[in-house]
Amino acid sequence: MTRIVKKPEERRKELINAALELFYTNGYASTSVESIIKKTGIAKGTFYYYFSSKEEILCAVVENILEEVVKDASSVASIKDMNAMEKLRILFTAQSSNKSEAKRMVETLHSPENRALHEKINVETVLKLSPIVTSIVNQGVEEGKFHLENVLESVQLLLTASQFLTDSGLFKWSQEKYVSLANATGCMIERTLGAEKGSFDFLTQSIIKSETGGNDNENNI
C-alpha cells in the first residue's frame, strides 16, 4: 500500500478537524487522544509531533473556530471613511454564513461534556476581540460619539458581561427574562461608553432575535 504523505499544515488541519468533530459528537471530556488518532488513522507519534496533549489541540480547535470571526472583525475595524457607530453595527449584527453550523456549535457548547471547550472559547473571544472593538471605540471617542476613560478595560468588561449573562443556554432564561436582559445590556453599553440614549437599540434587537428566532416583542425594545 502506498503511504500517503501530507504537508505539515494539511496534517495539522486534519487533526484539528477530527478533534472538533469528536468534540461535537462525544463532547470534549469524553474525547481521548487515542480516539483522535483512530479517526485520522495516523501514528501516535505523528499526533504528538503536532500537539503535546489534548489540551493543546483544544486551544488549536478554539483558534480555528475564532479565526474567521477575528478576521472579519479586523476587516470591519479597518474600513476607511466609516464612522465608529456604523462599524459597531456591522460587527455585532453580522449573521453567520452557515446558520445550521452556528446552531450546531451553540448546542454542542452547552452540553456538560463541553464545558472546557465553551469556557476556552468565551475567554479567547474576549481576548481576541477586545483590542479590535477598542480601536473602534477609540475612533468613536475621537468623533465625539463616546465619552469614557479606560477604553480597553471597559470593552473587556462589556464583552464578558454581555457574552456570559445573555447566554440562555447557561442560565435557562425564560423568553421574557431574556428580553429584559437584552434591553439592560443595551442600556449598560450606552452608559459605559457615554453614548447617546438609543444608540445601541440595534444590538438589543439583534440579541433578542438571535435567541428567539425573531419572535421579539417590539414594545420591549
PECOR-V550886 format. One record per residue. N is the residue number from 1. RES is the residue in one small letter. PSI is psi in whole degrees, -180 to 180 (999 if undefined). NEAR is the number of other C-alpha atoms within 10 Angstrom. Layout:
N,RES,PSI,NEAR + N,RES,PSI,NEAR
This chain:
1,m,133,3 + 2,t,129,4 + 3,r,126,5 + 4,i,122,5 + 5,v,123,8 + 6,k,153,10 + 7,k,149,8 + 8,p,-44,11 + 9,e,-36,10 + 10,e,-43,11 + 11,r,-42,17 + 12,r,-43,19 + 13,k,-38,15 + 14,e,-42,15 + 15,l,-42,25 + 16,i,-44,22 + 17,n,-39,17 + 18,a,-42,19 + 19,a,-44,27 + 20,l,-43,25 + 21,e,-40,15 + 22,l,-35,18 + 23,f,-40,23 + 24,y,-48,19 + 25,t,-48,12 + 26,n,-16,16 + 27,g,149,21 + 28,y,-45,26 + 29,a,-32,14 + 30,s,1,12 + 31,t,127,18 + 32,s,163,16 + 33,v,-39,17 + 34,e,-39,12 + 35,s,-34,14 + 36,i,-43,23 + 37,i,-44,19 + 38,k,-40,13 + 39,k,-36,15 + 40,t,-17,15 + 41,g,27,10 + 42,i,172,13 + 43,a,153,11 + 44,k,-39,13 + 45,g,-32,10 + 46,t,-42,13 + 47,f,-49,21 + 48,y,-11,13 + 49,y,-35,10 + 50,y,-35,15 + 51,f,135,18 + 52,s,-16,10 + 53,s,173,12 + 54,k,-34,19 + 55,e,-37,14 + 56,e,-38,11 + 57,i,-27,20 + 58,l,-45,21 + 59,c,-39,16 + 60,a,-38,20 + 61,v,-46,23 + 62,v,-43,19 + 63,e,-39,18 + 64,n,-40,15 + 65,i,-41,14 + 66,l,-9,17 + 67,e,-49,12 + 68,e,-36,11 + 69,v,-47,16 + 70,v,-40,16 + 71,k,-46,11 + 72,d,-40,13 + 73,a,-41,20 + 74,s,-38,18 + 75,s,-42,13 + 76,v,-45,20 + 77,a,-29,22 + 78,s,0,13 + 79,i,129,11 + 80,k,158,7 + 81,d,36,6 + 82,m,132,11 + 83,n,165,15 + 84,a,-42,24 + 85,m,-40,19 + 86,e,-37,11 + 87,k,-44,20 + 88,l,-37,21 + 89,r,-46,16 + 90,i,-45,14 + 91,l,-44,19 + 92,f,-5,13 + 93,t,6,15 + 94,a,134,12 + 95,q,146,12 + 96,s,141,11 + 97,s,-15,8 + 98,n,86,8 + 99,k,-37,10 + 100,s,-39,9 + 101,e,-40,11 + 102,a,-43,13 + 103,k,-41,12 + 104,r,-42,11 + 105,m,-45,15 + 106,v,-46,13 + 107,e,-39,13 + 108,t,-43,21 + 109,l,-28,23 + 110,h,-5,16 + 111,s,144,16 + 112,p,-33,12 + 113,e,-18,18 + 114,n,25,20 + 115,r,-44,16 + 116,a,-41,16 + 117,l,-43,22 + 118,h,-48,19 + 119,e,-41,13 + 120,k,-41,16 + 121,i,-42,20 + 122,n,-47,16 + 123,v,-49,11 + 124,e,-33,15 + 125,t,-46,19 + 126,v,-46,18 + 127,l,-39,14 + 128,k,-34,16 + 129,l,-29,19 + 130,s,-41,22 + 131,p,-35,17 + 132,i,-47,19 + 133,v,-37,25 + 134,t,-41,19 + 135,s,-36,17 + 136,i,-42,22 + 137,v,-40,25 + 138,n,-38,19 + 139,q,-42,17 + 140,g,-34,20 + 141,v,-45,19 + 142,e,-32,12 + 143,e,-6,13 + 144,g,13,11 + 145,k,-28,18 + 146,f,150,21 + 147,h,99,19 + 148,l,163,14 + 149,e,174,13 + 150,n,57,8 + 151,v,-49,20 + 152,l,-48,17 + 153,e,-38,13 + 154,s,-43,17 + 155,v,-42,22 + 156,q,-42,17 + 157,l,-42,15 + 158,l,-45,19 + 159,l,-43,19 + 160,t,-47,17 + 161,a,-48,14 + 162,s,-38,18 + 163,q,-38,14 + 164,f,-51,15 + 165,l,-31,15 + 166,t,13,22 + 167,d,94,17 + 168,s,-20,15 + 169,g,-27,14 + 170,l,-43,12 + 171,f,-12,11 + 172,k,45,11 + 173,w,148,15 + 174,s,163,10 + 175,q,-39,16 + 176,e,-44,11 + 177,k,-39,13 + 178,y,-43,22 + 179,v,-42,25 + 180,s,-43,16 + 181,l,-39,19 + 182,a,-42,23 + 183,n,-42,20 + 184,a,-36,14 + 185,t,-44,23 + 186,g,-43,22 + 187,c,-41,18 + 188,m,-43,16 + 189,i,-45,20 + 190,e,-44,19 + 191,r,-39,15 + 192,t,-42,17 + 193,l,-11,20 + 194,g,36,16 + 195,a,163,20 + 196,e,141,12 + 197,k,133,12 + 198,g,-4,12 + 199,s,-32,15 + 200,f,26,21 + 201,d,-34,18 + 202,f,-36,15 + 203,l,-40,21 + 204,t,-46,22 + 205,q,-41,21 + 206,s,-42,21 + 207,i,-45,26 + 208,i,-46,23 + 209,k,-35,15 + 210,s,-27,13 + 211,e,-32,17 + 212,t,0,13 + 213,g,24,10 + 214,g,0,12 + 215,n,48,11 + 216,d,158,20 + 217,n,111,13 + 218,e,-22,8 + 219,n,-18,5 + 220,n,-4,12 + 221,i,999,17
